[in-house]
Amino acid sequence: MKKLISLLLIFTVLIPLGAQDLQSLSDQFVNIAETVSPSVVTVTAQKVTKIRNPFGDLDIPFDFFGFEMPKKEREFRSSALGSGVIVEEGYVITNNHVIENAEEIKIVLNDKREFEATVAGMDSKTDIAVLKIEGKKLSPAALGDSEGLRVGEFVLAIGSPFSTRLGNTVTHGIISGLGRSGMELSTYENYIQTDASINPGNSGGALVNLKGEVIGINSAILSRSGGSNGIGFAIPINLAERVMQDIITKGRVVRAWLGVTIQELNQDLARSLGLEEVNGVLISDVVKDSPADNAKLQSGDVIIRVNHETVRTPSELQLNISSRTPGENVKLTIVREGKTRIVSVDLEELPDDRPAMAARESGNVDLGFSVRENSEELARQFRLDSDEGVVIVSVEPGSEVQRKGVRPGDRVISIERNHIKNMDDFQKALEHIEKEQTVLVLLETRNGNKRFITVQVK
């Protein structure tokens, strides 16, 4: 029934077109498929997973009992299937998750020729990998510009869903959305959303516009069944191409770094920070000796622009900063305590590894959690790296803070911008809080990350 409704909707949209117009559109799809398909390949990766056998560590004479001595590690081989796009002669771009941990990689061309490929470079932060084919003439695809895309544009997806026998399958649809983030698929997310059918095996394949230009690298689907559900995501080609060029020319991806932990604003946070609009990105923490620290940025600042470019989400800010050159100076427009100011920051290169007193309970103000002054005992219990500050020891089931992810072991850093070093600071901060007030709280989670939350006092 759903397919029938979809066909009727397509027919309704296209009915104003005459037969000649429909034939012209059909011919255009055919021409695009014939032009781009030779540049789209099937990627097969042989992976080896090593699993440690605990019985192999035991000092037991298994042979005495007639059993073979177990190995300390066992190897399991598996195959991964994906797609790729020839972007320069000798180079193929694909998804990092397709070839990660692979020991042997092969590509299959549209004409069924097979070649062994080596990894030129990988970048898990964008889920992009570049493969190299030595000494073979390959047909590169034309790359478009993903900057000017619009929702509603026709696109084609080309790849190898499910099986090598289905190589260069072509599906069509439209761009359903732009700038999708929060999928937790990679660090830097700015996905193109499409309803062109994408299935397992399409990862790394091409998303193509009506000019026959690759404008995205198909990467993931949102599905309950594991198959196409009309929601697929592609990495914009501008982002993928920049990562690829860094890998080819420098052997690694070079990114600029600001040195802040950020989070998305919501209405409660904006109101607590004295903002008139829910606009910008909230700084929850500043890394010591980072560019942001050197520029005197603070926890609680809200970044609304980088130079003259507006940033509305953490993903936009991450992409904006990471795409710049280390050493570049940027002017950040921020809001601090309700006042707008401009801060000059000299960006740096992103580091490679980035990323016996009686306990006193909290008072009568109900925040949905109870705290105690930190101690060696609490630090050991929650595996904290310090025995300073105030620690949450219990969270009320079903409370607002529980829904917001607050857990025992989280430390309270500030309340209404008042720094909390001990229980005295905590109690003093609560003295000025009124019933039904929405309170701004800065927490440090057990994994070391800082984030703001708002709590309505009971």
N, C-alpha and C positions, 0 to 999 in steps of 0.2 A: 504493500500500500504506500509506504514511504517513497519507494522508487517511482511509483506512478505519479505521486504528488510532485516529486522533483522534476520529472519529465514534463508535466503540465506547466510547472512554473517556468522552466526553460523555454518551452514552446510559447508561453505568454510573453516572455521577454523578447523573443526573437521574431514573433509574428509580424511586427511592423517591417521587418526586412523582407525584401523580395527574394525569389529563388536565386537570382543572380548574386545577391549580396551574401546569401548563405553559402553558396558555392565558393565565393571568393574567400570567405572566412575559413571554410573547410580546406581550401587550397593553401591558405596561409599556414594552418596547422601542419599540413603535410610537408610543406617546404621547410618549416622550422624543424620538424622531426628528422627529415632527411639531412639537414645541414648540421644539426647539433649532435645527433646520435653517434657518429664516428668519434666524437670527442668525449663520450661518456663510457666508462669502463666498469667491469665487474671486478671487485676486489675480494680475494679469498685470503684469510689469514689463519695459519696453523698456530694454535696457542698451547702452551704447556703450563699446567698448574701443579705446583708442588704442595702436597699436604703432609704435615709432620705426623708420624705415627708414634704416639706416646709409649706403646709397648716396645718400640725399638730402643728406648732409653733404659729399659729395665735390665739389670744384670742377672738374667735368669738363663740357665742352660737349656734353652728350648730343644736343642738337638738330643738331649738326654731323654726327653719325653717323646721323641720321634717327630717333632715339628721343625719346620725350617725357621731359622733365625729371622725375625721380622726386620725389614729395612727401616731406617730412621725416617726416611722420606719416601713417599710414593708419588709418581708422576701420572697425571691424567691429561690426555691430549684431547683437544676439541678444535672445531673449526668455526670461524666467524665469517659471515658473508656481508658484504657492503658494496657500495658503489664509489666511483671517483670521477673526477673531471680533469681532463688534460688541459692545463692552463698555460704552460709554456712547453716548448719542445724538450722532452725528456723529463718533465715534471708532472705529477698527478696530485691533485688536492683531494683529500677525503676527510672523514671524521677521525679524531683521535681515538674514540672508543671502538672503532672498527679494527684498528691494528695494534692497540695497546697490548703489550706483553707478547706480541707475536714473534715466533722464531723463524717463520717462513711466510713470505707474502708473494702472491701472484696476482697479476692483472690479466683480464681477458678482454680483448678488444671486440668491437662490434662485428668484425669479420672473423671472429673465433680464434684469432692468434693469441697465444699465451706468452707472457714474459715474467721473469722473476723481477721483483722490485726491492729496493733497499729504502730504509727510512732516512730521508734528508733531515727531518726534524719533526718534533711533536710539541703541541701546546695544549695542555689539559685545561688551561684557564678559559680558552675559547672553543675547545673540542675540535681543533683543527690539526691535521697532520699533512705533511708533504712527502710524497714518495718520489724516488728517482729511478728512471729506466735508462740504463747505459746503452749508448750506441744505436738507438732505434729512432727512426723518424716517425713522429706521432703528430696527429692533427690537433692543434690547440683550439679550444673554443673561444669565441669572442666574449669578452667580459663587459658587462654593462655598468651602470651607475645605480647603486641601491639608495642613494640619497634622496632622489626625487620620486620615489614610488608613491602610489596612491591606492587607498583601499578601493576595491572594485575592479582593478586591472585584471585582464585575462593573463593567465600564466600556464605553462606546461611543466610537469615534473617528469624527469627521465631518470631511470635507475633500474636496479635488478631486484625486484621484490621476491622474497622467499626462496628463490632458486636461481642457479646459474642458467637454467633453461629458460628463464624469463628475463634474460638480459635485455636492456634497452626498451623496457616497457614505458610507454608514453601515456600519461594521464593529463587531463586539463581541469582547470577551475579558475578561481579568482583569488586575489589577495584579500583575505578576510580581516586582517588586522596588522598593525605595525608597532614596533617598539615593545613587543611582549617581553616581560621579565618576571622574575620571581618563580621560574620553573624549577630552580635548583638543579639544572642540568650542567651548568658550568659557572665559572666565576663572573665572566663578562657576558651578560645576556641582553640582546636587543633583537629578538627574533621577528622574522616575517612570518605571519600566520597565513595558511592557505587551506582551502578545501580540496585542492587537487589531491587525488588519492596517493598517500604515502604509506608504505607498509614496511615491516622488517626486511632489510636488504636494500632499501632505498637510501639509507644513511650514507651521506657523502656524494649523492647524486646531484643533478643540476635542476635548479628552478629557473625557468627561462621566460623572458617576456616575448611579446609579439614581434620584436625586431630580431629574434633569434639570439639574444644576448643573455648570458648567465647572470642573473641578478641575486642568486642565493645558492647556498649549499644545504640541501635537505639534511636534517639532523635528527628530528624526533617526532613522535606522535603522542597525542593525548587520547588514550583509549582504555576502556575497561576490558575489552575482549582480546587486545593484543594486535588487532588488525585496524585498518583505516576506519576512522569514525568521523571523518570530515574536519579534523583539527590536526594539522601538521605544522611543523616549525622548521624554518630555514635560517641559516646564519647569513646576514647580509654580505654580499660579495665584497663591498668596500672594506669591511672588517676582515674577512677571510683573506683578501688579497694583501692587505698590509701585514698580516701575520706571515703569509707565505713569502713575501719579499724579504722580511727580516730573516726568516729561516734560510732562504737561498743566499742572501748576500752577507749575513753576519753569523749564521749558524745557530742563532738563538733569537728569541723575541725580546726586544728592548722596550721597556715601558717606563713612563714617568711615574713619579710617586709623590703623593701629598703627605701621607702619614696620619690619617685620621680613621677612626671607626665611625661609621655613619648609619643612620636609620631613617626610615620614611616618616614623614609628619602625618599626624591625623588631627582631627578637630580638637580633641581633648588636649593633646600636646601643644598645638598652636595656641589655644586659649591660655594654657598654663604659662607659656613663654611670652605672653603679651602680644602675639601676632594677630593682625587683623585678618589675614588670609592663610589658608592651608597651602602654602607655597614655598618650595625649597626643600633642602635636605638638612637634617639635623645632625650635628656632630655630637656623638656621645662620649668620645674619648680622643685624646691626642697622644700620639706616640712620642716618647721622650727623644729629643735631639733630631727629630724629623723636620722636613721643610715647614710643616704646619706649626710645630713647636717653635722653630726659629722665627716664624712670622707672628708669634704670639696669639695664634688661634686658640680658642678655649672650648671646653665641653659646654654645650648649650648654645653655641653659635649656630645660626642657620644660614647656609650658603644658598643664595638665590641666583647668582650669575657667575660664570667664569668668563672674564673679559666682557664681551657683549652678548654671550650666549646664555640663555635661560636654562637652568637645570631644575627639574621638577621631581625627579626620583633618584634614589641611590644609584640605580643602573645608569642613568644619564650622566651623573657626575663621574662614576667610575670610568665609563667609556671616554668621556671628554678628557679627563686627566691622563688616562693610560695611553691615549693615542698621541699625546704630545711628546716633545723631545726633552730628555733629561737636560737640565740647565736652563730651560726656557722659563721666562718670568711671566706669571699670570696675575691678573688683578681679580681678586675675588670680592664680589659684593655680598656682604653678610648683614644679618640682623642680630644685634646683641642687646639684650635687655630693652627691646622695643625700638632701638635706634639703628638706622642703616649707616654702614661705613664701608670703605673700600680698603682691603688688605692686600699688599703686594707679597707674592710668594715666589721664591726661586725653587722650581721643581728639581728633584733628584731622581736617579735611576732606582727603580723598584728593586729592593734587595732580593737575592735569590731565594731565601728561606721564608720570605714572607708569603704571612699570614702570620699564779697560785692564789687568784682572788675568787671570792664567791661569785657565782653567776647571778646576774640581776635580770629579771624579766622585764619586758616592755610594759608601759603604763596602760591607762584605760582607753586611749584612743584606738579604735579598731581599724587597722589597715588591711586586715585579712591575713596577717602573718604575725608571728612572735619572734623576737630577737633576743640575743644574749651577747654580752661582750665577748669578743674573741679570746681564745686561750690556746695553749699548746694542745690541750685535749680536743677542743673543737677543730683546730687546724688539722690534727691527725685524723679525726673522725671523717672530716669532709675532704681530706687530701688537699688542703689549701697551702699556698706557697708562703703564707705569712700568718702570724698569730695576732695581727693588729685589726682594729676596726670593730664593726658590729655585724654579727652573722645572723641570718634568718635560720631559726631552728625548727619551725613548723609552719605549715601553710594550711589555712582553713579549706577543707574540701568543698568544692563547688563555688568557691569565692571568685571575685573578679580577678584577683592576682593569680590564682591558680590557672584560670583560663588564659591569662597572659603569659604563662610559662614560668612563673616564679617558683623556685624550688628551694628546699632546705639546703644550706651551704652557700647560697648567694649572699654577697656582702652588700650592705647599704652604704653607698658612697656619699650621697647627699640627699637632703629633703628640702624642697623649695629653695634650691641653690645654697643651702647651708651645709657646709662640709661636716661629715660625721666621722669623728675619730674614735669615739668611745660612747659608752651608754649615757654619760652626762650630756654630750652633744645631741644624742638622739632624743633624750627627754626634753631638752630645751627647745628643740625644733618642733616637738609635738605641742608644746605649750601655746603656740601661736596659731594652731590649726583649729578651725571651727567645724561644727557638725555639718555634714553634707558638702563640705568643701572638697574640690578636686585637687589632689596633691601631686606635685611633680617629684618623682623619685628616680635617682640614678643608682643603678645596681651594677655590681661586678659579678658575673656568673662564675660558676665553678671552673669553667674552662678559660677564664681570664678575660672574656669579652665584656665590654661595658655597654649598657643600653638604658635609655630612659623609658619609664612607664608612667602612666597617670593612674591614681587610685582615688576613688570616691570614698571619703571617710564616713563610717557609719556612726 
